[in-house]
Structure formats: structure tokens, C-alpha cells
């Protein structure tokens, strides 16, 4: 059956709207600020047979949408071994080695039936506030196995043919420091899936099963065709890039992520064979997470290609077994965000060698996962977990974004007003970080400065960050950005972590502070070609100091400000 262009466009918009409505439903109902305010969640529509991504929402995290294809396939495989999939089933799990990312991200998968057969799957994933483990908030930078990071739940039924499994919920709640938050987030995800199913049935009733099914297949085929054309426009050959993680939190030695990108006509090969082997600490990731991160990177580069499984159809992956990028249980994977950010960086650096005008410099490259935890005067437990922003890389068409969120996501940085209202902390500084963006014809975006004062009697502090030793890189002749810097107050003065950007068990007293100075983004192009007017404006706005302008651009006010 052929589908005309107008009908295809209408159905595409309505299908995307279904995913968007699921996103909005969860954001508005979640108890946890990381979902409700930061939007650390995602929803999508997935293929009934393969689990492949068919449609994703515009507000959810792209990294989740990419990896959820593996999660839905994990449910399909599990159901095949345990009695099949039935109407009314809903599966729940957080297994990071089987279609997951890390233990904080809980996935719910629901089949949509038409005439007794599975038409497609709907899936929801959200970052829960606390799922047990050694560290409140679950970013444990010294974990050496997943058991130290939280509870691991394999694919199990939360609803069995429509019947609620209270025993599963009891197990989940018993393993969280914040069971009320967990219960609220869980019900928000259930409501999102229920709404998605209702909307999807209404759409199919309007257009018919065959027409909607054809539309989903056509959207995937068109994405694959566009991706092949984009790859074919690149010169054949191999380019290489490598970058480094500071350490794994256990051994203070750098870890290499190396990419050899080959273009062979309409196909692209991403070869990570030269990357470091699996490490002791929690910056390992699973193979599915690696592929999902590359999906996000390629979507940044080839922005016109529709976001579905067709993006990866002409892409082959070479990822050695038991490397840093393909571990299995029980290797720790809690800091996956730091590693996938470096994966995106090496894809950007490789593309810059063959298409510099289309490439972006590296963004700030760390979410700086920070947890503060303690007890209030009434004995109530509190856990503040949050992530923080930095500068985005410059590109061939302009400067990088100041104080943005990580390129793995469309999440937002939680507002300080929400954090201050929920937890006994005060932000004494929340500002742009001068001189943190890499120099270039186009300047990298600025990082930020966050200083947080404890208002309660005492608290424990945990940090899981990166880019403390290896600053975000510029491309096409652009300069590197400023590196990450974390400090904390103690009775004897100000200190930095021995592992630079990772530490647990910092004891904070009332009135003492922790301070994050996050990286900027790398620059793009020769700094000597930046217009003097743009440099003068940077100085006037406080983005670049006069000393840095003289050092990086050879600029002084006496040279004039033409081109502003």
C-alpha cells in the first residue's frame, strides 16, 4: 500500500504528538525534580517485532530513545521465554546490560494490541531519585561492581494481563531511600503510557491499521535513505580521533576512547577497537549504550534526518568484547553519562576532519552529578541530587551556547529556586564562568560557576564528574575550553578531590560550601580570524577578560572595534 505525502506528514505529526503528550504527562506528574523540572525522561513508539525506534518525542532525552530500542527487544526476548506477551501487560526493569543505561533509569514497556495482535510497543523511561546502593542519588564514583550502585531489576511484569503486581512495587519501594518519590514517578510513567495507548488507538481508528503501519515503515525507510545520501556526500576514507576520561574513580590513570571512522560509499563504519579495556570503576558502559550514544552524535551532525531507527541502518559498529564500551554484569556502569559524552566528542572530532564546516567543537563533557544528603532537625532524610550545565562547542556558523545542558539530552538544569525550596541549601553563586570558552573564529560557549552553602547542621557530599584533566577540545583550529574544577570547604580551608572531579564522603558543616566551575565548549576555526568587534563585545559582556583576549586573540582595545 502506498501512502501519499500529505497523509504521511499528518500522521508523522500526530505520532510525534503522542510521544510529546506522554513526555508532558510524566513531567507534570512526577514527584522527583530530576524528572519534573529537569525532564530526565523520555517516551517513544517501537516496532512490534524488532523493538526498533519508530517515533520519539521532542522533549525527551535522545540517549534514552536510542537505547530503548534495545530495552524493548529485551522484553520481546524475555516474553518469548516466559509465556508470551498479553494485552494488559506492562514490563518494568532497569538492567543496564540488557537495554539500559544505569540503574537509576527505570523503563516501562507496554504492548499496544489491535485485533488480538501486538501492533507496536510504547515505552517510558525516567531517572528515579534514589534506587539504593552505597551513595544517595546513586552516582557512586568508587563503585567496583553494580551491586554498589543500586538495585538491579531484570525485565518483570508490573501488570500481568491487567493485574497490578503489588509485590513488585513493594520490592522497589523497600530498596529506595525515598520510596514516596519512587511511587510518584512510577505512577507518572504508568499514566503516560495509558494516555499514549489511548491516543494511538484513536489515531489508528481514524486512519486504519494498515495506513498507520505503512506510515511507520515509510518514515523509517526515508530516514535510512537520507542517511545514506548524507554519508555518500562525504569523501571515502578513514579518519581517526581519540579523547580521554580523567580516570575511573579507582585508579588515577586516563582511559582512552578512540574512534576510526570509515566512509565506504553509502555506509559508515565506527570502529572503537583501539579504546581502553573495561576498567575497575563505574565509567564502563554496555554495547547498547555505546550504539545509542553514537545515534545521538550522528543526529547532531545530520540534523535533517528524521529521528528513528533508519538513522543507524547504514552504520556498522566494531566494539570489542569487554572493552570500556561493551561491558557485562557486574561491571559498574553508574557513570555512563561521562563516557557517552566523550563518545559524542570523538564523533565530532572525526567529522571535523572531513566536514569542518558542519562539525561542532566539543561541549563541556560532564554532567557533574552532585549529591548532598543528610537528616533534617526532625530526623527526616533528605537527598539532593542534581546535574549541572556548561558551555557548548562552537560550530562553523556561530559561537557555542553559554551554560547549556549536555548534548546527550534535551533536559534542563533544575532551577535553583526549586532546589532551594526542596532542600536545606542556598546557592550563593550561579553565574557564567569568564574565560571558560575555547578561542576561535567562533568562540566556545561559557561554562558556569555554582556555589552551594549548606543550611542544615551537617551533610555528606558526593561528586561524579569529568573533564578535570582533559579539557573540551576545539576543532578546525579552534582552542580548547577551560577544564572542570571542584572545590569544597573544610575547617582547615578549601580543598580539591584527589581524583580531580570524583569524590565521596565529603563531610560538610552548616555554612560550608561546595563550588563547581564547569568547563566551557571548544572553539571553532582560527582565533586570528575572529572579528575584533566580536572580541570587544565579549570583553564588554564579561565573557572574555582583557588578558585572555590579548593572549588568545592578540587583541587590544587600540586595534579598533570594526565589525561589531
ABEGO torsion letter per residue (X at the ends): XBBBAAAAAAAAAAAAAAAAAAAAAAAAABABAAAAAAGBBBBBBBBAAAGBBABBBAABBAAAAAAAAAAAAAAAAAAAAAGEBBBGBBBBBABAABGBABAABBBBBBBBBBGGBBABBBBBBBBBABAEEABBGGBBAABABAAAAEBBBBBBBABBGGBBBAAAAAAAAAABABAAAAAAAAAAAAAAAAAAAAAAAAAAAAAEAAAAAAAAAAAAAAAAAAAAAAAAABBBEBBBBBBBBABAGABBBBBBBBBBBBBBEABBBBBAAABBBBBABAABBBAAAAAAAAAAAAAAABAABBBBAAAAAABBBBBBBGBAAABBOABBAAAAAAAAAAAAAAAAAAAAAABAAABBBBBAGBAGBBBBBBBBAAGBBBBBBBBBBBBBBBBAAEBBBBGBBBAABABBBBBAAAAAAABBBBBABBBBBBGABBBEABBBBBBBBBBBBBABABBBBBBBBBGAABBBBBBGGBBBBBBBBBBBBBAAEBBBBAAGABBBGBBBBBGBBBBBBBBBBBBBEBAAABBAAAAAAAAAAGABBAAAAAAAAGBBAAAEABGX
